Structure formats: C-alpha cells, structure tokens
Amino acid sequence: AREALVRGFAEAIVERFGVAADVALHAPGKDGDQRNHHAHILTTTRVVEPDGLGAKTRQLDVASTAAAEVSSLRELWAMQCNEALENNHQKARVEPRSYAAQGIDRVPGVHLGPEATAIERREQKAQGQNYKPRTFKAKQNAAAAERNAVIDAAKKLIDAAEQAITRATSAAKEVVDWFSSLAQSVGSATIEKEQKERAEKEARERQKAQERAKEQEAYRKRLQEIAQRREQDRGRGRGR
C-alpha cells in the first residue's frame, strides 16, 4: 500500500512536469521511531524526451510559480495520503497547511536530518534519563514541545471552564423554565378559577333575574286578577 501510494504520487509529478522520477522506500531504523516509514523521490531537472533529456523545467525554480506549484503538490500528496489511509482503515489524516494557515496556535517542529538525529541518539544513550537535546534543531523541537504542552494545558482549562459555564447556563435555564412553567401553571389555574367563579356568579345572577321576572309576572297577574274582580264587582253594582 505504501509503495502504491508513492508510485501514484511520483506518476503525478512525471505527468505534470514531464520529468523522470526515482522512488526509494525507507523503513524505520532499528533505533528510530517505528512509525517513520517514508520515501525519497528524486526527479530530473529536465524534461524527458524520446531522445533523452530536453529543456529544463522552471515551474519550481521561478518565484512567480514555485510557491503555487509546491502548494499544489502538498495538497495532492495530502489527498492521496488520506485516500490511502481511509482505504486501509486508518484514522490518521494528513493536513498540508501549516498551523498558522489553519489558525492553530501551535509551534511546528523542525526536521532534524540524519546528522542531527545521529547525534541526538548518541546523546540519549549517553545521558539516559537525564537526556537534554544537544543540537540546535533538537533544542528547537524541545522548546516547541514544551510551549505546545503549555498551550494544550491552557486549552484544556479553557474548555473545562467553557463546559462549566455551559452546564451552569443550562442549569439556570432549566430553573428559569421551571419557574416559568410554574408561573404559567399557577396563572392558568388562577385564570380557570376566576373564570369558574365568574361563570358561577353570572349563573346566580341569571337565576336571580329569572326569579325576579317570575315574581314580577306573578305580581302582574295578581294585579290583573284584582282589576278584573273590581271590574266585575262594579258591573254587578250597576246591574242592581
């Protein structure tokens, strides 16, 4: 899978620039980082033609095009790496942009190279647990690692604080919602009680009005009966 990945990248370089490419796959050293599988790709500086080498390629040498070409190659390599990682069920992913370009507050490490690596390995064996970097690049990496550790610790504290604030805000919102729900419930119960009392009062008033109307009707009938009897009495008196 590693060989197929590197060959695919080399073929893309050949197709883009028309050069020849030589690929060398390297396994990790016996005493080195066992993750350090890597490859070296060497290319000609001239275009390969049927009869030999032709004109020089300038895209990577001229300032007006070099930066864009290198950036494009990095993006291509990252894309091919990530496809290979996904196809081989690996979680790791490659990011071609720098920390600064990504907006990440971290200090990048520097490549030691074979000479500095050999020196640091000898120093690690000689110093043991008291090992301190000796070469300038190794010291740079140690300083970067220390600063990144501080940044990571600060970020964890900030994240923890933000989570605590979020939890507190959520808890406060739950209390507010509970009081609001309680207020609505109490308010609703109060409204229902008032409506019920108003309805009962109106019913009582209607009943009283009906009773008064009945009394008035009965009183009117009595007055009518009295008037009719008087009229009858007067009629009988005239007749006598």
C-alpha positions in Angstrom: 0.0 0.0 0.0 2.9 2.4 0.8 4.6 1.6 -2.5 1.4 2.1 -4.5 0.8 5.5 -2.7 4.4 6.7 -3.5 4.2 5.5 -7.1 0.9 7.2 -7.6 2.4 10.5 -6.4 5.6 10.1 -8.5 3.5 9.4 -11.6 1.5 12.6 -11.0 4.8 14.5 -10.8 6.0 12.9 -14.0 2.8 13.7 -15.8 2.7 17.3 -14.5 6.3 18.3 -15.2 7.4 15.7 -17.9 10.4 14.6 -15.8 11.7 11.2 -14.8 11.3 10.2 -11.1 13.2 7.8 -9.0 11.4 6.4 -5.9 13.2 4.9 -2.8 11.1 3.4 0.0 12.7 3.5 3.5 11.6 1.5 6.5 12.2 2.9 10.1 15.6 2.5 11.5 16.2 -0.1 14.3 16.6 2.6 17.0 14.3 5.2 15.5 10.6 5.9 15.5 8.9 2.8 14.2 6.2 4.9 12.6 8.8 6.5 10.3 8.1 4.8 7.1 8.9 7.3 4.4 10.1 7.6 0.8 12.5 9.8 -1.2 11.6 10.9 -4.7 14.3 12.3 -6.9 13.4 13.9 -10.2 15.4 15.1 -13.2 15.6 18.9 -13.6 14.9 18.5 -17.3 12.0 17.2 -19.3 12.4 13.6 -20.5 12.0 13.3 -24.3 12.2 10.2 -26.7 15.9 11.0 -27.4 16.9 12.0 -23.9 16.7 15.0 -21.6 15.3 18.1 -23.0 14.6 21.6 -21.7 14.9 22.5 -18.1 11.7 22.6 -16.0 11.3 26.1 -14.5 8.0 25.9 -12.7 9.6 25.0 -9.4 12.5 27.4 -9.8 10.8 30.6 -10.8 9.4 32.7 -7.9 6.2 33.6 -9.7 5.2 29.9 -10.0 7.2 27.9 -7.4 5.1 28.7 -4.3 1.8 27.8 -6.1 3.3 24.6 -7.5 4.7 23.4 -4.2 1.4 24.2 -2.5 -0.4 22.2 -5.2 1.9 19.3 -4.7 1.3 19.3 -1.0 -2.4 19.3 -1.5 -2.1 16.4 -4.0 0.0 14.4 -1.6 -2.3 15.0 1.3 -5.3 14.0 -0.8 -3.6 10.8 -1.9 -2.4 10.0 1.6 -5.9 10.5 3.1 -7.4 8.2 0.4 -4.8 5.5 1.2 -5.4 5.9 5.0 -9.1 5.6 4.6 -8.8 2.6 2.3 -6.6 0.9 4.8 -9.0 1.7 7.7 -6.6 4.2 9.5 -8.0 7.1 11.5 -5.0 9.4 10.9 -5.3 12.1 8.3 -2.8 14.4 6.6 -3.2 18.2 6.6 -1.0 20.1 4.1 -1.5 23.5 5.6 0.7 25.0 8.3 -0.6 25.6 11.8 -0.7 29.3 11.0 -2.7 28.8 7.9 -5.1 26.7 9.8 -5.4 29.3 12.6 -4.0 26.8 15.2 -1.9 28.3 18.0 0.9 25.7 18.0 4.6 25.8 17.3 5.7 23.4 14.5 8.7 21.1 14.9 11.7 21.1 12.5 13.2 18.2 10.6 16.4 17.0 12.3 18.0 15.3 9.3 20.4 12.3 9.5 23.4 14.1 11.2 21.4 15.7 14.0 19.4 12.6 14.5 22.6 10.5 14.9 24.0 13.0 17.4 20.8 13.0 19.5 20.6 9.2 19.5 24.2 9.1 20.9 23.3 11.7 23.5 20.2 9.8 24.6 22.3 6.6 25.1 25.0 8.5 27.0 22.8 10.7 29.1 20.0 8.2 29.8 17.1 9.7 31.8 18.9 13.0 32.2 19.0 13.4 28.4 18.9 17.0 27.1 19.0 17.9 23.4 22.4 18.9 22.1 21.8 20.1 18.6 20.2 23.4 17.8 17.3 21.8 15.9 16.6 19.3 18.7 16.6 22.2 21.2 14.1 24.0 18.9 11.9 20.9 18.9 12.1 20.5 22.7 11.2 24.2 23.2 8.3 23.8 20.7 7.0 20.7 22.5 7.2 22.5 25.9 5.3 25.5 24.5 2.7 23.3 22.9 2.2 21.4 26.1 1.5 24.7 27.9 -0.9 25.7 25.1 -2.6 22.3 25.3 -2.9 22.6 29.1 -4.3 26.1 28.8 -6.8 25.0 26.2 -8.0 22.1 28.4 -8.6 24.6 31.2 -10.5 26.9 28.9 -12.5 24.0 27.5 -13.3 22.9 31.1 -14.3 26.4 32.0 -16.5 26.8 29.0 -18.1 23.4 29.7 -18.8 24.5 33.3 -20.3 27.8 32.1 -22.4 25.8 29.6 -23.6 23.5 32.3 -24.3 26.4 34.7 -26.2 28.3 31.9 -28.2 25.2 31.1 -29.0 24.6 34.8 -30.0 28.3 35.1 -32.2 28.0 32.1 -33.8 24.8 33.5 -34.6 26.7 36.7 -36.0 29.7 34.8 -38.1 27.4 32.6 -39.3 25.6 35.7 -40.4 28.9 37.3 -41.9 30.0 34.0 -43.8 26.7 33.7 -44.9 27.0 37.4 -46.0 30.6 36.8 -47.9 29.6 33.8 -49.4 26.7 35.6 -50.4 28.9 38.6 -51.5 31.6 36.3 -53.6 29.2 34.3 -55.1 27.8 37.4 -55.9 31.3 38.7 -57.5 32.2 35.4 -59.5 29.0 35.4 -60.6 29.7 38.9 -61.6 33.2 38.1 -63.5 32.1 35.0 -65.3 29.4 37.0 -66.2 31.9 39.8 -67.3 34.5 37.1 -69.5 31.8 35.4 -71.0 30.8 38.7 -71.7 34.4 39.6 -73.3 35.0 36.3 -75.4 31.8 36.7 -76.5 33.0 40.1 -77.4 36.4 38.7 -79.3 34.9 35.8 -81.2 32.7 38.3 -82.0 35.7 40.5 -83.1 37.7 37.4 -85.3 34.8 36.4 -86.8 34.5 39.9 -87.4 38.3 39.9 -89.0 38.0 36.5 -91.3 35.2 37.8 -92.2 37.3 40.8 -92.9 40.3 38.7 -95.0 38.1 36.4 -96.9 36.6 39.3 -97.4 40.1 40.8 -98.7 41.4 37.4 -101.1 38.5 37.2 -102.4 39.2 40.7 -102.9 42.9 39.9 -104.7 41.8 36.7 -107.0 39.5 38.6 -107.7 42.2 41.2 -108.6 44.6 38.5 -110.8 42.0 36.8 -112.6 41.3 40.1 -113.2 45.0 40.7 -114.5 45.4 37.2 -116.8 42.6 37.8 -117.9 44.0 41.1 -118.7 47.3 39.5 -120.7 45.6 36.8 -122.8 43.7 39.3 -123.4 47.0 41.2 -124.6 48.8 38.1 -126.9 45.9 37.4 -128.5 46.1 40.8 
